[in-house]
Amino acid sequence: MTSLRQALLALKAISVGRLSNRVGQGVKWLAPGLFVKRWLLMSVIGVLLVSLGLAISIRLTPIFFLTQSIWALLQIITRVIPNYISGPLVILFGALLVWWGQTRTIGSITEVLMPDGDEELVDRLLAHRRLNRGPRIVAIGGGTGLSTLLRGLKEYSANITAIVTVADDGGSSGRLRREIGVLPPGDVRNCLAALADEEKLITELFQYRFQAGDGLTGHSFGNLFLTAMSEVTGDLEQAIAASSQVLAVRGQVLPATLSDVRLWADLADGRRIEGESKITEAEGKIVRIGCTPARPPALPRALKAIKEADYIIFGPGSLYTSIIPNLLVPEIVAAIAQKDVPRVYVCNVMTQRGETDGFSVSDHVRAIDTVCGGQRIFDTVLVQKKHPSEESLQHYAGGKAYPVPIDRDVLSRMGCRVILANVMDEDPETHLVRHNSQKLARILLRWYERVQNL
């Protein structure tokens, strides 16, 4: 008997849980912003109007007798059962019928749109409405740093535009650039994968590198995919737009320019290094950086996104080879400078050998100011508050990389506000330090809300 009682109690608990879950999901459909209540009311009004029109068209005779019969039946019921009991019972019965009908209708739609059944349709709609109301964010950069940022930002807004550099000339992107003549797709590939709905699967697919095959070895599938799309659609911009539709990308990814940009850098020892991949390898102090052709034209859609932006974020990423190449497009700098919105630069946690050796946070800021003609195009810099562990510090010291010193006094004199936050992750096995997508996005959105409320 005890086992039977326990089984009945467990069954009851399961039933109650399912009922409460159904009720909870049903209540969500009445949440503000879904535009469901107004259409439900419209449907009810439509049914009443159809009934009225039907009654008028048949001169009321059958409807009149029907209503008279219903009225007589109701009088009999109220004599047997008091109206203060029968009325609420009828209302409850009608409400249950409406709820049942709506639930079955929504269930049928959900089975078609979401056959896996791992998420409720109402949850998807609520998330869709919330994300579409998010701020219009423009993120500027390249490399893995920008894709890390985008991975977190897409949880807060669907109105994201990633503006990426097309100066890469190394690895798979460099080979495709030399052999086929397309703009390097590597940074675009990373950003598309980060913004895709099925991010994990798309990232694994796009990052897959062929290990064999004549001419395929070393190429990533994502680079080949975008190269093929560029050939089919005519240029990289159209290829990205078509790929975004296929991958259900949340936001958009745009190259800073469609020009065949090649970086060059003058070093302190007098050398001029040409080629993005060779600048870091040269391991010299960069005193000047530029590109060929000089002053490349900006992509019009990138300028439009900046002009409509509510929030502009730079980085994180390699200072001279991921962030600054976008700022070598004068029209982009001019468009950003005209915006009176929150503009934040996310500084790297560690210095980078061959690019920012010995740089403090203020040195990063000065380098960007110099490229932008001496003007400041952001008002705030976000820096990591806590240093990495001793193991990570030793690992990076072997590669002559160290934590970026935070010189707050100098930054304050430069008129630059500082956000100190712990937005870092450490890999316990490799001891590599990276920005945490979720932490970084959360801090940046909190800052945005704080500035908006001032």
N, C-alpha and C positions, 0 to 999 in steps of 0.2 A: 504493500500500500504506500509505503514511504517513497519508493521509486516512482510509482505512478503519479503521486502528488507532485514530486519534483519535476517529472516530465511535463505535467499539465501546467505547472508554474512557468517552466521554461518556454513552453508553447505560447502561454499567455503573454510573457514578456516580449517574445519575438513579434507577436501580433500587434501588441501595443506599440512596439518600436516602429514597425512598418507603418502603422496608422499615423503615428505622430510625425514620421518622416514625410508621408504623403500630405498631411495637413500643412507641415512646414513648407514643402515645395509649392503647395497650392497658395499659401499666403504670399510667397515670393512673387507670384504673378500679379499681385496688387501693389507691388513696390513702385514708387515714383520713377518716372523716366522710361518705363518699358512701353508706354503708349498702348497698354492692353485694356485698361478700364474704360477709356473713352470709346474704343472700338466695340467692346462688349455692350456698352450702353447703346451705341449706334445700332448694333444688331437687334437689341430688344425693341428699340423704336421702329426699326424696319419691319419686324414681325407684326407689331401692332398696326402699322400703316397698311401692310398687306392684308391683314384681317379686316381692317376698316374698309379698304378698297373692295375686297371680296363681298363684304356685307352690302355696300352701296350698289355694286354691279348686279347683285341678285335680288335687289329691292327689299332686302332685310327679312323677307318672309321666313326662310329656314333658320336664319340666325336669330330672329325674334323668338320663334318657338323654342329653339335650343337654349337661349338665355333664360326664357321663362321656366323651362324644365330644370335648368341648373339652379335657378333662384328657388324654386319649390323644394328641390332636394336639399339645398342649404338650409332652408327654414326647418325642414324635418330634422336635419342633423343637429341644428342648434337647439331644438326642443329636447332632443335626447341628450346631447352633450353641450354643456354651457359654452357660449361663444368665447369666453376667455380661455377655454381649453382647446376647442375645435379650431379657432382662428390661428393660434400659434402652430398647431399641428399641421395645418394645411400649408402655412408659410414654410415650415421646416421641410415638409415633403417636397414642395416646389423648389426650394433652395437645393435640396439633395439631388433632384433631377437635373437642375442646371449644372451643379458641380460635377455630377457623374458624366453628363454629356460633354462638358468642356474638358474634363480629364481624359476621356476616351479620345476626343479629337486631338488634343495635344500629344497624347501617347502615340497615336498613329503617325503624326507628323514627325515626332522624335525618332520613331523606328526607321523612317526613311532618311532623315537628315543625319542621324547619329546611330547607326546600326550597332556599333560596339557597345553602346549603353554604359560607357564608363563615366559619363557626365550628364547631368540633367540639362535639358534644353533651356530652361529658365536661367540656370547658372551661366550658360554660355551667352544668353542675351543680356543678362545683367553686366557681365564682364565686357561685352561688346559696347554697351552704352557707356559704361564707365571709362573705358579706354578711349572712345571717340570724343569724350568730353575733356580728355587730358590736354595739357599745354602743347603748343606746337614747338617742338624741340629740334634744334639743329646741332648735330654733333660733328666736329671737324677733326680729322686725323687720318690714321691709317694703321697698318700692322695689326698685331693681336690686341693691342691696347684698346683701340676703338671698338672692336668686336666684343671685348669684355664689357665695356661700358654699355653697348647697345643691348646686350643680353639682359642686363638689369633694368634699363630704361623701358623696355617694351612691356614690363609688368605695370607701368604707370600711365602709359600713353600709347595710342596707335598713331599719333601725329608726329612721327619721328622722321627726320631727314638726315641721313649720314652723307657727308661730303668727304670723299676720299681722294687721296693722292694717286696719280697715275705715273709716278716717276720710277717705279721699281724696275730694275734691270737685271736682277739676279734670280737664280733658281729656275723653276719651271716657267714663271712669268717672263723672265729675261729670254729664255730660249724661244718661247712663242713669239715674243716681240721681235727677235732677230730673224727667225725663220719664216714667220707668216706676215709680220708687219702690223699685228694688232696691238692695241693698247694693253698694258699689263693687267691681267684680270685678278691677280692674287688678293689684293686688299678688298676689292669688290666682292670676291667669293666669300671671304671671311665674314663680311658684314651681312651679306644675304643669308648665310647660314645662321648667323646670330639672331636675325629678325624673323626667321621662318617659324611657323607654328610648330612643326615637327622638328624642333631644333636639333635634338640629339641625333636622330637618324640622318637628317640632311647634313649635319656637320661631319659625321662619320663618312658619309658618301662623298661629300665634296673634298674632304681631306685625304681620301684614299689615294695613295700613290702607287702607280704600276711598278712592279718589281721585275718585269720581263717584257719582251716585245721589242722589235726593231723600231727605234725612235720613240717608244712609249716610256721606257724606263725613266723614272724620276718625275714624270708628269703627274699632277693631281687630276682626278676626275673633274673637279669643279672648274679648273682652269680650261680643260678641254671642252667642257660643256659651254662655258661662256664664250670661248673662241668660236665654237660652232654656231652659237646663237648670233654672234656678231656677223659671221659670214652670211647667215640666213636673213637677218633683219637689216643689215646694211651698216650698222655702227654699234659701238659699245652701249650708248645710251638706250637705243631701242632693244638691244639684247638684255640689258638689265631690267627694263620695263616688262618684257615678255617673261623673263625668268621669275620676276617678282610675282606675277600672276600664277605661274605654275607652282611656285613654292609657298603660296599664301603668306607672303611677307607682310609683317606688321609695320607699315611705314614705307619709306623709299630710300634707295641708295643711289647716289649721283656722283659721277666723277667731277672733280673741280674744273677740269677743262678736257676738251677732246683733242687738244694739240699733243703731238708726240714730244712730250717734255723730257729733257735729259738734264740731270743735276750736275753742277760743278761746284767745287769748293776751293778757295785759296787758303793755304795753311800758313802758319806763322813762320815756317822755315822756308817759305818762298815757293813751295810746290803748288801746282794747280792739279787737282784730282777731278777727273771726269767720270761720271757714272755713280749712281746711288749706292750700289753694292761695294764700290771701291773706296768710297769716302771713309767709311768706318774702318775698313781694312788698312788704310794708310796710317792710322793711329797718330795723327798729328792734331795740333790745336787749330780749330777752324776759326778764321778771322773774317771770312766773307763767304757767302753762299749765294748762288744764283742758278739760273736755268737757261737752256737753249731750246726753243727760241725765247728771248727775253719778253717779258710782259705778255704771256699767252692769254687769249680771250677766255673769259669764264663761260661755263655752261649756263645759258639763260635760265633754265629751271633751278639751278643752284642759287642764282641771284634772287629769283622769285621766292624760294624757300626762306632765304635769309631775311628778305624784306617783310615776310609774313610771320617771322618767328616770335615766340614769346620768351624763349630761353635759348642761349647759345653756349655750348660747352666745347672746350678745346682739350684734346687728349683723352686719356693718357697715351703715351707712345714715345718713340724715339724723337727727340727734339728736332734734329736737323734732317732726318730722312722720312719722318711720318707726318709731323705737324707743320713744320715750316714750308714744305713744298706746296701745300695748299695756299699759303700766304704769299707765294711768289706770283700769284694771279692778282694783279692790282685791283680789278673790279670786285673781287671777293673782300679784300681788305676795306675798300671804300664802302661797300654795302654794310659790313659789320660795324664800322666806325659810326655810321649814321643811326644805328639802332640804340634806342634808349630802353633796353631790357636787361635783365640779369645776364652777365657774361662771365663765365668761370673757366679758369685754366686748371686742369688737373695735373699736378706735377708728378713726375715719376718718383718712386720710392728710393731707387738706387741710381747712382751715376752710371753712365754707359761708356765703356772703353772705346776710344776713338771718336767720341762725340762730345761728351759732357764731363770729361775727367776734371775733377776738382771743382765742379760747379756747385754753387749753393742755389737755393730757390730763387733768390734775386738775380742770379746770373742767367737762369732759364728765362726769367721775365725780360731781362735786358736784351737777350738774343732775339726774342720775338718782337720786342719794340723796335729793334734795329732793322729787322727785315721789313717791318711795316712803316718804315720811313720816320721812325722816332715817335710815332703816336701809340698810345695805349689803346688796344682794342678789347680789353677785358678789364673788369674792375675788382675781381676777386680771384684768389688762388687757393686751391684745396691741396693740403699736404698731409701726409701720413704722420700721425702723432707719436706712435710708439715705434721704437727701433725693432728690427728683426731679432731673432734669437742669436745666441753666440755661435751656434752651429751654422746658421745661414750666413752670418757675417764672415766667418772663416771661409766658407765656400765661395762667397763673392770676392773676398780679398785675394783668392788665388787667381781670379780673372781681373784684378785691379779695379774692382767696382766697390763703392762704399755708399752708405746712406747719404742722401742729399741733405746737407746742413740747412736748418731752418733759421734764417736770419730775419726775425720778425721786425727788429728795429729798422733795418735797412728797407724792408718792404713797406713799413709804415711811412717812412720818409718819402718813399716813391709813390705814396698814395694808393697802395694796393692792400685791400682787406685780405685777411687770412682765415681760412676755415681749417681748424685742426681736428682731425677725426681719425679713428682707427678703421681703415677700409682695406686692410691688407690680409692676405692669406699666405701661409707658408706650407709648402709640401714637406711632410716629415721625412720623406725618403730622399728626395733630390735636393731638399733645402732651397728650392727656388721660391722667390717672392713674387707674388702677383696681386693685383687689385682684385678684391672680391666684388663680383657683379652686383649682388643684392645690396651689400652694405654701401657701396659707392653710389648706386642709384638712389637708395633711401636718403642718404645724407644730402645729395644734390637736390632732390625734390623737396626735402624739408627746408633747405636754404631758399629755394624758389618761393615756397609758400610764405616763409618769413619775410622776404623782401616784398612780396606782393601785399602783405598785410601792414607794411610800414606806412 
